[in-house]
Amino acid sequence: MSLAVLYSRAKLGIEAPLVHVETHLSNGLPGFSIVGLPETAVKESKDRVRSAILNSGFDFPSQRITVNLAPADLPKEGGRFDLAIALGILAASGQIPLALLDKYEFIGELALTGALRPIDGVIACAMASGQAKRRLVIPTANQNEAALCKQCECFVANELLNICRYFLNAEKIKPQADKTEEADAQDLRPVIANPEAFSHTLSGAPDLAEVKGQPHAKRALEIAAAGSHNLLMSGPPGTGKSMLAQCLPAILPPLNEHEALEVAALYSVSSQPARTVFYQRPFRQPHHTSSGVALVGGGARPRPGEISLAHHGVLFLDELPEFHRTVLDVLREPLETGHISISRAAQQVDYPARFQLVAAMNPCPCGYLKQANKRCADCSEAKALKYQSSVSGPLLDRIDLQIEVPALPKGLLSSHDPDAETSQQVQQRVIQARQRQLDRQGCANAHLSAKQVTQHCQLTKTLSQLLEDAIERLGLSARAYGRILKVARTLADLAGSQQIEQAHLLEALSYRQLERRLERSV
């Protein structure tokens, strides 16, 4: 048969749209053309496929070969279509049978020797193939990523010849445990999906019990974890701000399987190393020299940025005023919407970005503003105010919890508190509070819509008047009004209370006064 149609997958954000690889052999002068909006790497697959077929012991047809990658208006990039193109040529020329190929999807880059090289975005491909009820054939180097996805039946191979041998022999695939090591090297092998085999905990992260003092900051950290609220910590150097932030992932509830697959898919399409802590929420800490594109994503071929790699997890910005103001302001929209749309001339890509922002800053460039035992000689009032104003008001307005982390009192560093709560103990309370939120409204309190705030954060008439007076006195916005209610709702959930009480509301209000205290300090 001179026509063969196989299936492969393109890459579009964290989606993997289906691509029909149509291969036609016709009479005429020998030639090889690829159509269907291929970019340079796809066009170069002609030489890789030719050499791979010849070095695998097959004949390369001396005919006019036309490969169409449909749909034609979908951009195609990379070497991911090499395997499907090679198998399409072999099937169209009658060197391998076509009968079983429509039950499979093929993705992989070919070496000149016929060996298969890994590609990115395998998890998204596996999820899409599983929904289409087709098997997925990938390079052996991608099997660890494929093992995370239960929805798809995946198979791996080392080289083109292994796959051709399987379809030529039409052997029944046996369980991997029944195969010898020699047979494994020759056959198309199934991938055993087992995400539970990956670690659930983050090794090397500090424990909350190791943080000396700072009970107020620990309380704020627990509230932030329970309701997925944004947090800003301000204080002199060495008070434990960074250490507290690094403790946050260990007290957050673990990811469920759907969330974990979303995060793993983002890491896969961005060519990041596969996460060994599958159910642990990600923690990203970009340097303050990072650009806006590095944070939100972009490039000629759009890639996920730090906010997407922190999806369902924590984005920690240390030394917040050291970031350029325009870079920080690009975070304002995704903090509200939970996703980022990157538009380019050729395509528009949408990446999820439901991250929890945690930031730390010093009150002035040297860090010791108004400290009794330190001399802040180089920091004038104007310089300190300019330093603090690097963080715009609209961004601060989106941060629910704003606290001071003071210097530690004398003698505390050398002391030991045997009753200090561990991260695991705090995490249990956080999980219970988060579960109350999921049972009530299906999401964390920080993600409540305006309608849901009205429904689930009701106040008595007395408390409503108290909050309105506080908003007017502190000069806060309507957005801050809603965020205070969300924090108060989280405090009630931590206390196991059905209603928001006065103590919860007053504590929530106390976390919105940092900006005013910083202004008064200068």
C-alpha positions in Angstrom: 0.0 0.0 0.0 1.4 3.4 -1.0 -0.5 5.4 1.7 -0.1 5.1 5.5 -1.7 7.2 8.2 -0.2 7.1 11.7 -0.8 9.2 14.9 1.5 11.4 16.8 1.2 14.3 19.2 2.3 18.0 18.9 3.1 20.3 21.8 1.0 23.4 22.5 1.5 24.6 26.1 0.7 21.7 28.4 -1.7 20.3 25.8 -0.8 17.6 23.2 -3.0 18.0 20.2 -3.3 15.0 17.9 -1.4 15.0 14.6 -2.1 12.7 11.7 1.1 11.7 10.0 0.0 10.9 6.4 2.7 9.3 4.2 2.2 8.9 0.5 4.6 7.2 -2.0 4.1 8.0 -5.7 6.0 7.5 -8.9 8.3 10.2 -10.2 11.7 11.5 -9.5 12.9 10.4 -5.9 12.2 13.1 -3.4 11.2 13.7 0.2 9.0 16.6 1.3 7.2 17.4 4.6 4.2 19.7 4.6 1.9 20.9 7.4 3.6 24.0 8.9 6.8 22.3 10.0 9.6 24.4 11.5 13.3 23.8 10.8 13.9 20.9 13.1 10.9 19.0 11.6 12.1 19.7 8.1 15.5 18.3 9.0 13.9 15.0 10.0 14.2 14.0 6.4 17.9 13.3 6.8 17.5 11.7 10.2 14.7 9.4 9.1 16.6 8.3 5.9 19.7 7.3 7.8 17.8 5.7 10.6 15.8 3.5 8.2 18.9 2.4 6.2 21.0 1.7 9.4 18.1 -0.4 10.8 18.4 -2.7 7.8 15.4 -1.6 5.8 15.2 -0.2 2.3 14.6 3.5 1.7 12.1 3.8 -1.2 13.4 5.4 -4.4 10.1 7.1 -5.0 8.5 10.5 -4.4 7.7 10.7 -0.6 5.2 13.2 0.7 4.5 13.5 4.4 1.6 15.6 5.6 1.4 16.6 9.2 -2.3 17.4 9.8 -3.9 19.7 10.8 -1.9 22.0 8.6 -2.5 25.2 10.6 -1.0 23.7 13.8 2.7 24.7 14.2 5.0 21.6 14.4 8.3 21.8 16.1 11.2 19.6 17.3 12.2 16.0 16.4 9.1 14.4 18.1 7.6 13.3 14.7 10.7 11.4 13.5 9.5 8.0 14.7 6.0 8.3 13.2 7.4 9.5 9.9 9.9 6.6 9.7 7.2 4.0 10.5 4.8 5.7 8.0 7.4 5.3 5.2 8.0 1.7 6.1 4.3 0.9 6.3 3.5 2.8 3.0 6.3 0.8 1.3 5.1 -2.5 2.6 8.1 -3.3 4.8 6.0 -3.5 8.0 2.2 -4.3 8.3 -0.2 -1.4 8.6 -3.0 -3.3 10.3 -2.1 -2.7 13.9 -0.6 0.8 13.7 -3.9 2.7 14.1 -4.2 1.5 17.7 -0.9 3.3 18.6 0.6 6.8 18.8 4.3 7.3 18.2 6.5 10.0 19.6 10.3 10.1 19.5 13.4 11.6 17.9 15.6 9.4 15.8 19.4 9.2 15.8 21.2 8.4 12.6 21.8 4.9 13.9 18.0 4.3 14.4 18.3 4.8 18.2 15.4 6.7 19.9 16.2 9.9 21.8 13.9 11.5 24.5 11.5 14.3 23.8 9.8 16.7 26.2 6.1 16.9 27.0 5.6 13.1 27.4 3.2 13.4 30.3 0.8 15.6 28.3 1.0 13.1 25.4 0.3 10.2 27.7 -2.7 11.9 29.2 -4.1 12.8 25.8 -3.4 9.3 24.4 -5.2 7.7 27.4 -8.3 9.8 26.7 -8.2 8.7 23.0 -8.0 5.0 24.1 -4.8 4.5 22.1 -1.4 3.1 23.2 1.6 5.3 23.2 5.1 4.3 22.1 7.9 6.5 23.4 11.7 6.3 23.8 13.0 4.3 26.8 14.6 7.5 28.3 11.1 8.9 28.8 9.7 5.9 30.7 10.1 7.5 34.2 7.8 10.3 33.2 5.3 8.0 31.5 5.1 5.9 34.7 3.4 8.8 36.4 0.3 8.5 34.3 -2.2 5.8 35.0 -4.6 6.7 32.3 -2.5 5.6 29.3 -1.0 2.3 28.3 2.6 3.2 27.4 5.4 1.2 25.7 9.1 2.0 25.4 11.7 1.0 22.9 15.4 1.6 22.5 15.5 1.9 18.7 13.4 1.8 15.5 14.3 -1.8 14.8 12.7 -2.9 18.1 9.4 -1.4 17.1 9.5 -2.8 13.6 10.4 -6.3 14.9 7.4 -6.2 17.1 4.9 -5.3 14.4 6.5 -7.7 11.9 6.3 -10.6 14.4 2.9 -9.5 15.9 4.0 -11.1 19.2 1.8 -10.8 22.2 3.4 -8.5 24.7 4.2 -10.3 27.9 4.4 -8.8 31.4 7.7 -7.1 32.1 8.4 -9.5 35.0 8.4 -12.5 32.7 11.0 -11.2 30.3 14.8 -11.8 30.5 17.2 -8.9 30.3 18.2 -10.0 26.8 14.6 -10.1 25.6 14.0 -6.7 27.2 16.7 -5.2 24.9 14.9 -6.5 21.8 11.2 -6.0 22.5 8.6 -3.3 22.8 8.2 -3.1 26.6 5.3 -1.9 28.6 5.6 0.8 31.2 4.3 0.0 34.6 2.4 3.1 35.8 3.2 3.5 39.5 3.2 7.2 40.7 3.0 5.9 44.3 6.6 4.7 44.0 7.8 8.3 44.0 8.6 10.0 47.3 5.8 11.9 49.1 8.1 14.1 51.2 10.7 16.8 50.3 14.1 15.7 51.5 16.5 18.4 52.8 13.8 20.9 53.7 14.1 22.5 57.2 11.6 21.6 59.8 9.5 24.2 61.5 10.8 23.1 64.9 14.3 24.2 63.8 13.2 27.8 63.6 14.1 29.7 66.7 11.4 31.8 68.2 9.1 33.8 65.9 5.8 32.5 67.1 3.9 35.3 65.3 5.6 34.4 62.0 4.9 30.7 62.5 1.2 31.5 63.1 1.1 33.5 59.9 2.8 30.7 58.0 0.2 28.2 59.3 -2.7 30.5 58.2 -1.1 31.0 54.8 -0.8 27.2 54.4 -4.3 26.5 55.5 -6.0 29.0 53.1 -3.4 29.2 50.4 -2.9 32.9 51.2 -0.1 35.1 49.9 2.5 36.2 52.6 5.0 39.0 53.0 7.6 39.0 55.7 9.6 42.1 56.6 12.5 42.4 59.1 16.2 42.8 59.5 18.7 40.2 58.2 19.1 36.9 59.9 15.7 36.7 61.6 14.6 33.5 59.8 12.5 34.9 57.0 14.0 32.6 54.3 14.0 29.6 56.6 10.3 30.1 57.4 9.5 30.3 53.7 11.4 27.1 53.0 9.4 25.4 55.7 6.1 26.1 54.0 6.0 23.2 51.5 6.3 20.7 54.4 3.2 22.0 56.1 1.1 22.4 53.0 -1.4 19.6 52.1 0.0 17.1 49.6 -1.1 17.3 46.0 -3.9 15.0 44.8 -3.2 12.9 41.7 -4.8 15.3 39.2 -2.8 18.3 40.6 0.4 16.3 40.7 0.0 15.3 37.0 -0.6 19.0 36.1 2.6 20.0 37.8 4.5 17.1 36.3 3.2 18.0 32.8 4.5 21.6 33.3 7.9 20.4 34.2 7.9 18.0 31.3 7.0 20.6 28.6 9.6 23.0 30.0 12.4 20.3 29.8 12.9 20.5 33.6 14.1 17.3 35.3 11.3 15.0 36.4 10.1 15.7 39.9 11.1 12.9 42.3 8.6 14.2 44.9 5.4 13.6 42.9 2.9 14.5 45.5 4.9 17.4 47.1 3.9 20.9 46.2 6.6 22.7 44.2 8.8 25.4 45.7 10.4 27.9 43.3 12.9 30.6 44.4 14.0 32.7 41.4 16.9 35.1 41.9 16.1 38.8 42.1 17.9 39.4 38.7 15.2 37.3 36.9 13.5 39.0 34.1 9.7 39.3 33.5 9.8 36.6 30.9 11.7 34.3 33.3 8.9 34.8 35.8 5.7 34.6 33.7 7.1 32.6 30.7 7.6 33.5 27.0 10.2 33.4 24.3 9.9 32.9 20.6 8.5 29.5 21.3 6.6 30.1 24.6 7.8 28.2 27.6 6.4 28.1 31.1 7.9 30.7 33.6 8.5 30.4 37.3 4.9 31.2 38.2 3.8 28.2 36.1 6.5 25.9 37.5 5.1 27.0 41.0 1.6 25.9 40.0 -0.2 24.4 43.0 2.8 25.3 45.1 5.0 28.2 46.4 6.8 31.0 44.6 9.3 32.5 47.0 10.7 36.0 46.2 13.6 36.7 48.6 14.8 40.3 48.8 11.6 41.5 47.2 12.6 45.2 46.7 15.7 44.1 44.8 13.5 42.8 42.0 12.8 45.4 39.3 9.4 47.1 39.8 8.2 46.3 36.3 9.1 42.6 36.8 7.1 42.4 40.0 4.1 44.1 38.4 3.8 41.3 35.8 2.7 39.1 38.7 -0.4 41.2 39.4 -2.7 39.6 36.8 -1.8 35.9 37.3 -2.2 36.4 41.1 -5.8 37.2 40.4 -6.6 34.8 37.5 -4.5 31.8 38.3 -3.2 31.5 34.7 -1.0 33.4 32.2 -1.7 33.8 28.5 1.4 34.3 26.3 0.6 35.7 22.8 3.0 35.6 19.9 2.6 36.2 16.2 2.4 32.5 15.4 0.4 31.2 18.4 -1.1 31.9 21.8 -0.4 29.6 24.7 -2.1 29.5 28.0 -0.3 28.1 31.1 -1.8 27.5 34.5 -0.3 29.6 37.3 -2.3 29.1 40.5 0.7 29.7 42.8 1.0 31.0 46.4 3.3 34.0 46.6 5.6 34.2 49.6 8.0 37.2 49.8 10.7 38.5 52.2 12.2 41.9 52.4 14.4 44.2 54.6 13.0 47.5 55.8 15.9 49.4 54.1 19.0 48.6 51.9 21.2 47.7 54.9 18.4 46.0 56.7 18.8 47.5 60.2 16.4 50.5 60.0 15.6 51.8 63.6 17.4 48.8 65.2 18.6 49.9 68.7 21.8 47.9 68.6 22.7 48.5 64.9 23.8 51.7 63.1 21.9 52.4 59.9 24.4 55.1 58.8 24.0 54.7 55.0 20.2 54.7 54.9 18.6 58.1 54.9 14.9 58.4 55.3 14.5 59.2 51.6 16.7 56.1 50.7 14.7 53.8 52.9 11.4 55.1 51.5 12.6 54.7 47.9 13.7 51.1 48.8 10.3 50.2 50.2 8.4 51.9 47.3 10.0 49.4 44.9 7.1 47.2 45.8 4.0 48.8 44.2 0.8 49.4 46.1 -1.3 47.2 43.7 1.0 44.3 44.4 0.9 44.8 48.1 -2.9 44.9 47.9 -2.9 41.3 46.6 -0.8 40.0 49.6 -3.2 38.8 52.3 -0.8 38.4 55.2 1.9 41.1 55.8 4.0 40.6 59.0 7.1 41.8 60.7 9.8 39.3 61.7 11.7 41.0 64.4 15.3 40.4 65.6 15.7 37.5 68.0 16.2 38.4 71.7 19.5 37.7 73.4 20.0 34.1 74.4 17.3 32.6 72.2 19.7 31.2 69.6 21.5 29.0 72.2 18.3 27.8 73.8 16.4 24.6 72.9 12.7 24.2 73.1 11.8 20.4 73.3 8.1 21.3 72.9 8.5 23.2 69.6 5.9 22.0 67.0 7.2 20.1 64.1 6.2 20.6 60.5 4.2 17.4 60.6 2.2 18.5 63.6 1.3 21.8 62.0 0.5 20.0 58.7 -2.2 17.9 60.3 -4.0 21.1 61.4 -3.6 22.6 58.0 -4.9 19.5 56.3 -8.0 19.5 58.5 -8.7 23.2 57.9 -8.2 22.8 54.1 -10.5 19.8 54.0 -13.2 21.9 55.7 -12.8 24.4 52.9 -13.0 21.7 50.1 -16.1 20.2 51.7 -17.8 23.6 51.9 -16.9 25.3 48.7 -14.6 23.0 46.7 -11.5 25.3 46.8 -9.1 27.0 49.2 -10.3 30.2 50.8 -7.8 32.4 48.9 -9.5 31.3 45.6 -13.0 32.2 46.6 -14.9 34.3 44.0 -16.8 37.4 45.0 -20.0 35.5 45.0 -18.6 32.8 47.2 -17.2 35.3 49.6 -20.7 36.7 50.1 -22.0 33.2 50.6 -19.4 31.7 52.9 -17.8 34.7 54.7 -20.9 36.3 56.2 -20.5 38.6 59.2 -22.9 39.8 61.8 -24.1 43.5 61.6 -21.7 44.5 64.4 -18.7 42.8 62.7 -19.6 44.3 59.3 -19.6 47.8 60.8 -16.3 47.0 62.6 -14.7 45.9 59.3 -15.9 48.9 57.3 -14.6 51.3 60.0 -11.2 49.6 59.9 -11.1 49.7 56.1 -11.8 53.4 56.1 -9.3 54.1 58.9 -6.5 52.1 57.3 -7.2 53.4 53.8 -7.6 49.9 52.3 -9.2 49.0 49.0 -12.3 47.0 48.1 -9.9 44.1 47.2 -8.4 44.2 50.6 -11.9 44.0 52.1 -12.5 40.7 50.4 -9.1 39.3 51.2 -9.5 40.2 54.9 -12.8 38.2 54.9 -11.0 35.2 53.3 -8.3 35.3 56.0 -10.9 35.5 58.7 -12.7 32.5 57.2 -9.4 30.6 57.3 -8.9 31.5 60.9 -12.4 30.2 61.7 -11.6 27.0 59.8 -8.4 26.5 61.8 -10.4 27.0 65.0 -13.2 24.6 63.8 -15.8 27.4 63.9 -18.8 27.5 61.6 -19.0 31.3 61.7 -16.4 34.1 61.6 -16.2 35.6 65.1 -14.7 38.9 66.3 -11.4 37.3 67.3 -10.9 35.9 63.8 -11.8 39.2 62.1 -9.5 41.3 64.4 -6.6 38.9 63.8 -7.2 39.1 60.1 -7.1 42.9 60.2 -3.8 42.8 62.1 -2.1 41.2 59.1 -2.9 44.2 56.8 -1.0 47.0 58.8 2.6 46.3 57.8 2.7 48.9 55.0 1.5 51.6 57.3 4.0 50.6 60.0 6.8 50.7 57.5 5.8 54.2 56.4 5.7 55.5 60.0 9.2 54.1 60.6 10.7 56.5 58.2 
